[in-house]
Amino acid sequence: MFKNRTFVLSRVSGLSIRLGFLKQWGGQMTDIATDTGRGEASPAAAGAAVHRDAVRLVREIAQAMECRILSQASSGTRVPQIHATSIPNPWMDQLVHLSRVAALGTLAASIAHELRQPLTSIRVETYAMQRWINRAEPNVAEVAEGIQRIQASAERAEQVIRSLRALMRQEPPSYHSFQLDQAILDVLPLVEVRFHDTDIRLRLHLDAAVPPVHGDRVQVQQIVLNLLLNAIDALGIRPHGTGAKIDLHVGLTEHGLARIEVVDNGVGIDPGKLPHIFDLFVSTKQEGMGIGLAICRMIAEAHGGTIQAASGEGKTAFTVTLPLAQEKGA
């Protein structure tokens, strides 16, 4: 049934995809817009088109991999269990990036809101400053305070753009020391509106005394972003006014590792799925691709850390550990 079935990967805009990555899993390159003749898609497109292409491409890759597995099974070939770590690093790096772009695409409204607020504030302040300056006796003190508020609003917008650019950029992992609490605070504005649109409370427990960790800042932010979005989705089916909440902890383990913990009081995870929750193509969502948590595990383990899940009645917790920079000699 599946032996001769092939998935064809259609036009991709603004994404750089290696031919070997696609062909390895049964895909064919057709109608790909290239700018170098090396089998790379043109990076010209951006925004919503990139998000749609990222989601579609990740889904098609998943389908192609599933097709290959089913083909082997139908022919009597032993099917090996596939883990994220069994995929070659250069290809996994591309899948990590595509998954990150797809996640950011779901936050388009939130990001637009976070940019609109400071820009609106700047516009209001400039109108007020014009009035103060045009008075018979200009109110210099009010103008000075208005300038400070404009600077603060501009810095807020710049921070959102900086965080977005860092997460969208496709670069090889770069390991260095950084403050974990600040890295998490920098990514929170991207999901803030998701909380405003619901009655979910986000409670932060960030220990600023945790020493710097050693790793790729963007990839660690990707873990946090993924876990927060999963928690929001898990709480989405709770009725309003029932005390839905997410607790985000940053601290140290008893063994001296940095610890990130995301806890929600949603419906929990099916006990039958819990042992396999970090496997590729295992998802608790009806429309889920089963890739996000597998990538989280791959990132954590590549950093010399771990990720674990625990779920019981009314509580689900994901715990990530990462080595400190001093332990790595950074």
Summary of the structure (lengths in Angstrom):
residues: 330
radius of gyration: 22.8
end to end distance: 53.3
largest distance: 90.2
contacts: 1001
relative contact order: 0.10
helix: 48%
strand: 15%
